[in-house]
Amino acid sequence: PDEAFKLEMGGKHPVPARNPVPPGKIRLCEAGFVFSHHTARARKLIDTIVKLHPDKYESWYYFAWGGEYRAYIAELKKTLPDDKLAEHTSSPFCWLEYPDGRLEGKGGRDRMCEWAQEAFPNPEIQELATTEPSFLREAYFDNKTPGTADISPPGNKAKAAVEEKAPERA
């Protein structure tokens, strides 16, 4: 839907495009505060899942300060079918997106970890999913690097494809 391509919500942190999910993949999404050990741990968990299963998963992130983040998830939650997530206001908020456009809200880091515990027997994922994050070691994290999903604005895809095929000039 058009809502998937909203690029900014008026703050200092533009919202990356959420383009359609490629066939055969599931997009693991996280929105959260720029400074949070729970948000950092969820990112680490998602990054690890994508690193170990790049053929099946991709990642998408949006990190902002309190008001910007809360405004974003308030709009996002209107698109989710699960009413039990309506009251979620803490950071982070995690969800899955599918190629058919379906969204599956997970909720906070704790719920994303529960999902990962059931879905992935890998020891590295299990360690991240079953231990509590450390505030001192994890509150500062990479909140700038985008995920692996294509976040190019929809109108720039043709231009990007032409630039990719253009020969280098000496």
Salt bridges, closest charged atoms under 4 A:
GLU3 OE2 - LYS6 NZ 3.08
ASP47 OD2 - ARG43 NE 3.15
GLU58 OE2 - ARG27 NH2 2.71
GLU68 OE2 - HIS13 ND1 2.88
GLU75 OE2 - LYS78 NZ 3.07
ASP82 OD2 - LYS84 NZ 3.63
GLU97 OE2 - ARG18 NE 2.43
GLU97 OE1 - ARG27 NH1 2.89
ASP100 OD2 - ARG102 NE 3.58
GLU104 OE2 - LYS106 NZ 2.54
ASP110 OD2 - ARG111 NH1 3.48
GLU114 OE2 - ARG111 NH1 2.84
GLU124 OE2 - LYS51 NZ 3.28
GLU132 OE1 - ARG109 NH2 3.26
GLU138 OE2 - ARG41 NH2 2.75
GLU138 OE1 - LYS44 NZ 3.60
ASP150 OD2 - LYS157 NZ 2.34
GLU163 OE2 - LYS159 NZ 3.92
